[in-house]
Amino acid sequence: MTAAQLISGAFGTGLSRADDAARLDPCGITPGKPEKVIVDPARPVQPLRVPRQRDRRHALLDLVSALTRFLDHEQDISLMRGVFEEGLRGMVPVRAIQLREISSRWAGRVEASGGIESIALEVPGRDPATRGVLEAAFDPGCRLGEWDFQMLTAATHLGALVLEIERSRTQLARAGLWNGHRTRRDGAAALIGSTEVMKWLRSTIERVAGTDFTVLLEGETGVGKELVARQIHNISRRRNGPFIAINCAALVETLIEAELFGIEDRTATGVRGRRGKFEHADGGTLFLDEVSDLSRAAQAKLLRAIQDLSVQRVGSHSTQRLDIRIVAATNRSLADLVDRQLFRPDLFYRLNGIDIRVPTLRERRSDIRELTDYFLDRYRVGRSLRLSATAVDAMATYEWPGNVRELERTIERAVTLAAGDVIELDDLPAAVRRAYSTALGPSLSRNENLRLWASRYVRLIVHRCQGNKRAACRVLGISYHTLQGYLRVPLIENPGTTGISQNGHPSESLAEGGTRTS
């Protein structure tokens, strides 16, 4: 029986039997009862419309499936708790929910954390030094039904599994037995790279995170715009709130309003009421990815919501104000689209509060080695793998049109195909091998001699040193005078050579502003 079947069965019966609860326990965790639920029966409340039980069972299966995929793909285990909290928030009418661990010495004070509009449930566990707590806060006037209490009670067992997996992974990492995804907790350090442009990007993220202004991220496909958006959220005051990402390019034109703003119950035959993405992001961050792909009609609908930070569900006559931060991203210049009348200027000015350009991988080639080491450590799964010097050189020469995303897929492929402990040039994609041979291979058809080939190689080394000629001299083991001699050699025009212009200098895409002498 799968984990999804076990947990679905437990929720379906409300955990009314001890054997049902015990089946949730592949890690040996003993189920426990709620610590205490504090409500005020004298307070006048109105019932809140919530999804039907069958729908919530389906949502529960989706949550379990998401957690399972989360482990299968070796993702950052520290994000698993957030996935659990966000999934549970969609099944129970809560405003906020948090799963955390506390020291056993403070366990007696768990009851005091409850209130008229909140409850605290004990999460079962087998570590005597810590206690798990599932806390939920509700909107004023909200009243929970029996099914909601059953859902929260059963969720403590799923939360126990999440905490146990986190604890086990941490212990393995400390013992040096886990080579999975490394977790970085020092602010914006998850954006890997030590070049000046990456230092600037991390510094900008940390400054922007301290505000609630709208942010517009611009950059090519694969540079990591969503990672930047998540980092802004994770180090902001909204870090405990939801992070809701919307792929604007995937929105269906006729369903945009219902998807973004929600829809009231019975608006049409067979339609069930649900919250939109804006409401789901209340108290957190809403990430609008590929906002440039929205149609003009969709842009008009989005403008008012961003301007007023309020939404009106389809079929409703009331407006709901929200506390959200907007972060938008695009791989095209919105200013150019405005000039071509493909994007509304008023929406552009609303989104363009703080403009951050995420650099391409070509602009920070010296970060490639650090990124390859990171991805290699992530995907080798216990194998002792390393890159050969030729493979490293080829990856530094390639243009990377897909940026960091393409680099990650390349390492995945190389780890899979590598026959031994060393990843060779032949393990890399054909595009990388072809670019390397074209850039450095002597052209026999044009009678290119060794001096011409060496001149091309020296120019590429100078570029890899970010234009610092003296650093290139140290890498090549030659004097500055010899280096200048190689740079003065006129290259034979070779249209197929990557990164070399017809005048013999690195092309603009590689040079990034020329060279410096010190």
Residue pairs with C-beta under 8 A, 6 or more apart in sequence:
1 23
3 26
3 64
3 68
4 61
4 64
4 65
4 68
6 23
6 24
6 26
7 24
7 60
7 64
7 154
7 157
7 158
8 57
8 60
8 61
8 64
9 20
9 23
10 20
10 21
10 23
10 24
10 154
10 157
11 57
11 60
11 150
11 151
11 154
12 57
13 20
14 146
14 147
14 150
14 153
14 154
15 21
15 31
15 150
15 153
15 154
15 157
18 31
21 31
21 157
22 31
24 31
24 157
24 158
24 161
25 31
25 157
26 161
27 126
27 160
27 161
27 164
27 165
28 126
29 124
29 125
29 126
29 157
29 160
29 161
29 164
30 124
30 126
31 124
31 156
31 157
32 122
32 123
32 124
32 156
33 122
33 153
34 119
34 121
34 122
34 152
34 153
34 156
35 110
35 111
35 120
35 121
35 122
35 133
36 110
36 111
36 114
36 119
36 120
37 114
37 119
37 121
37 149
38 111
38 114
38 115
38 116
38 118
38 119
39 116
39 119
39 144
40 116
43 116
43 141
44 141
45 141
45 142
45 143
46 141
46 143
47 143
47 145
48 93
48 139
48 142
48 143
49 265
49 273
50 56
50 92
50 93
50 145
50 148
51 59
51 91
51 272
51 274
52 272
53 147
55 272
56 91
56 147
56 151
59 87
59 90
59 91
60 87
60 91
62 87
63 83
63 84
63 87
63 88
63 91
63 158
64 158
66 83
66 87
67 80
67 83
67 84
67 87
67 162
70 77
70 79
70 80
70 83
71 77
71 80
71 165
74 180
74 181
74 378
74 379
74 381
75 181
76 181
76 183
77 165
77 166
77 169
77 180
77 181
77 183
78 166
78 183
78 185
80 162
80 165
80 166
81 99
81 162
81 163
81 166
82 243
84 99
84 158
84 159
84 162
85 97
85 98
85 99
86 242
88 94
88 97
88 155
89 96
89 97
89 242
90 280
91 151
92 136
92 144
92 148
92 151
92 152
92 155
93 138
93 139
93 142
93 144
93 148
94 136
94 137
94 138
95 137
95 138
95 139
95 283
96 136
96 137
96 240
96 241
96 283
97 134
97 135
97 136
97 137
98 134
98 135
98 136
98 240
99 123
99 132
99 133
99 134
99 135
99 159
99 162
99 163
100 132
100 133
100 135
101 130
101 131
101 132
101 133
101 163
102 110
102 130
102 131
102 133
103 129
103 130
103 131
104 128
104 129
104 130
104 131
106 131
107 131
110 120
110 122
110 131
110 133
111 120
113 120
113 133
113 135
114 120
117 137
117 138
117 139
117 140
117 142
118 135
118 136
118 137
118 138
119 135
119 136
119 152
120 133
120 134
120 135
121 133
121 134
121 135
121 136
121 152
121 153
121 156
122 131
122 132
122 133
122 134
122 156
123 131
123 132
123 133
123 134
123 156
123 159
123 160
123 163
124 132
124 156
124 157
124 160
125 131
125 132
125 160
125 163
125 164
126 164
127 167
132 156
132 159
132 160
132 163
134 152
134 155
134 156
134 159
136 152
138 144
144 152
169 178
169 180
172 178
179 377
179 378
179 380
179 381
179 382
180 378
180 381
181 378
182 374
182 377
182 378
184 190
187 202
187 205
187 206
187 235
188 201
188 202
188 205
188 206
188 231
188 235
189 202
190 227
190 231
191 198
191 201
191 202
191 205
191 224
191 227
191 228
191 231
192 198
192 367
192 370
192 371
192 374
193 364
193 367
193 370
193 371
194 366
194 367
194 370
195 364
195 366
195 367
195 466
197 359
197 363
197 364
198 359
198 364
198 367
201 228
201 356
201 358
201 359
204 356
205 228
205 231
205 232
205 235
205 356
206 235
208 215
208 232
208 354
208 356
209 231
209 232
209 233
209 235
209 236
210 236
211 354
212 325
213 353
213 354
214 306
214 325
214 326
214 327
214 328
214 350
214 351
214 352
214 353
214 354
215 229
215 232
215 325
215 326
215 327
215 328
215 353
215 354
215 356
216 328
216 329
216 330
216 334
216 351
216 352
216 353
216 354
216 355
216 356
217 225
217 228
217 229
217 327
217 328
217 329
217 330
217 356
217 357
217 358
218 225
218 329
218 330
218 331
218 333
218 334
218 355
218 356
218 357
218 358
219 225
219 329
219 331
219 357
219 358
219 359
219 360
220 331
220 360
220 401
220 403
221 331
221 402
221 403
221 405
222 402
222 403
222 404
222 405
222 406
223 358
223 359
223 360
223 361
223 403
223 404
224 358
224 403
224 404
224 405
225 289
225 329
225 331
225 358
226 245
226 287
226 289
226 329
228 356
228 358
229 243
229 245
229 285
229 287
229 327
229 329
230 243
230 287
232 285
232 327
233 239
233 243
233 284
233 285
233 287
233 325
233 327
234 243
236 285
236 325
238 283
238 284
238 285
238 325
241 281
241 282
241 283
241 284
241 285
242 280
242 281
242 282
242 283
242 284
242 285
243 281
243 284
243 285
243 287
244 277
244 280
244 281
244 284
244 285
244 286
244 287
245 287
245 289
246 259
246 260
246 277
246 286
246 287
246 288
246 289
247 289
247 290
248 288
248 289
248 290
248 291
248 293
248 294
248 298
249 289
249 290
249 293
251 259
251 260
251 294
251 298
252 259
253 295
253 297
253 298
256 298
256 301
257 263
257 301
257 314
258 274
258 276
258 314
259 276
259 277
260 276
260 277
260 278
260 301
260 302
260 305
260 311
261 276
261 278
261 279
261 305
261 311
261 312
261 313
261 314
262 273
262 274
262 275
262 276
262 278
262 279
262 311
262 313
262 314
263 271
263 273
263 274
263 276
263 313
263 314
263 315
264 273
264 313
264 314
264 315
264 316
265 271
265 272
265 273
266 273
267 273
267 314
267 315
273 313
276 311
276 313
277 286
278 286
278 305
278 311
278 322
278 324
279 311
279 320
279 322
281 322
281 324
282 322
282 323
282 324
283 323
283 324
284 324
284 325
285 324
285 325
285 326
285 327
286 324
286 325
286 326
286 327
287 327
287 328
287 329
288 302
288 326
288 327
288 328
288 329
289 328
289 329
290 329
290 330
290 331
291 328
291 329
291 330
291 334
291 351
292 330
292 331
292 332
292 334
292 337
292 343
294 302
296 342
296 344
299 343
299 344
299 347
300 344
302 347
303 344
303 346
303 347
303 350
305 311
306 326
306 347
306 350
306 351
307 350
308 321
309 321
309 322
309 323
309 324
310 319
310 320
310 321
310 322
311 319
311 320
311 322
312 318
312 319
312 320
313 320
326 351
328 351
334 343
334 348
334 351
334 352
335 348
337 343
337 348
338 344
338 345
338 348
360 400
360 403
361 367
361 368
361 371
361 400
361 403
361 404
361 407
362 399
362 400
362 509
362 510
362 512
363 512
365 396
365 463
365 464
365 466
366 464
366 466
368 395
368 396
368 400
368 407
369 392
369 396
371 404
371 407
372 387
372 392
372 395
372 407
372 411
375 407
375 408
375 411
375 412
376 385
376 386
376 387
376 411
376 415
376 423
379 411
379 412
379 415
380 415
383 415
383 421
384 421
385 415
385 418
385 421
385 422
385 423
386 421
386 422
386 423
387 395
387 414
387 422
387 423
388 422
388 423
388 424
388 425
390 424
390 425
391 414
391 423
391 424
391 425
391 427
391 428
393 436
393 440
394 425
394 428
394 432
394 433
394 435
394 436
395 407
395 410
395 428
395 432
396 464
397 435
397 436
397 439
397 440
397 460
397 498
397 499
398 431
398 432
398 435
398 436
398 498
399 435
399 498
399 499
399 509
400 406
400 407
402 409
410 428
410 429
410 432
413 427
413 428
413 429
414 423
414 427
414 428
415 423
417 427
418 424
418 427
425 433
425 436
426 433
435 498
438 496
438 497
438 498
439 456
439 460
439 497
439 498
439 499
439 500
440 453
440 456
440 457
440 460
442 448
442 449
442 450
442 452
442 453
443 492
443 494
446 492
446 494
448 492
448 494
451 486
451 489
452 489
452 491
452 492
454 486
455 486
455 487
455 489
455 491
455 504
456 491
456 497
456 500
458 472
458 476
458 483
458 486
458 487
459 486
459 487
459 500
459 504
459 505
459 506
460 499
460 506
461 472
461 475
461 476
462 468
462 469
462 472
462 483
462 487
462 506
462 515
463 499
463 506
463 510
463 511
464 472
464 475
465 471
465 472
465 475
466 512
467 511
467 512
467 513
467 514
467 515
467 516
468 515
468 516
468 518
469 480
469 483
469 484
469 515
469 516
469 517
469 518
470 480
470 517
470 518
472 483
473 479
473 480
473 482
473 483
476 483
489 504
490 504
491 500
491 504
493 502
494 500
499 506
499 507
499 509
499 510
500 506
500 507
501 507
501 508
505 511
